[in-house]
Amino acid sequence: MSATAARLKVKVVPGASRTEIVGRLGAALKVRVAAPPEGGKANREVVALLAAKVGLPVAAVSVVSGQASPSKVVAFQGLDEATLRDRLPF
């Protein structure tokens, strides 16, 4: 596994009508997910959405801080900060 891991602050709104990236909210990326905030379902959906958006396997993306909070830090193994910014639409 690569030592490079870009990190991104994410504000998550669970229980939304659809799963989508909304845009920026201060220094964080705002994401809505349809999954409820129970049993890690919302976290798994956030990871799947962001992995697909940046072209990484789900296993390379993880919530490293804020598992039980709407404010999270997500790590992207194998991407540097510049590449991550280039791959995200916001």
CORVEN-V519590 format. One line per field, one symbol per residue. ss: DSSP state (~ for helix, > for strand, _ for the rest). psi: psi as a letter, one per 20 degrees, with the letter a starting at -180 (. if undefined). Layout:
ss: ???
psi: ???
This chain:
ss: ____>>>>>>>>>______>>>>>>__>>>>>________~~~~~~~~~~~~~~___~~~>>>>>_____>>>>>>>___~~~~~~~___
psi: qqipoqqpppoporkrhrpqpgbqncirppppqhqqlqkjggghhgggghgghikqqhiipqoiqkhjqhorppqnpjqrgggghhhqi.
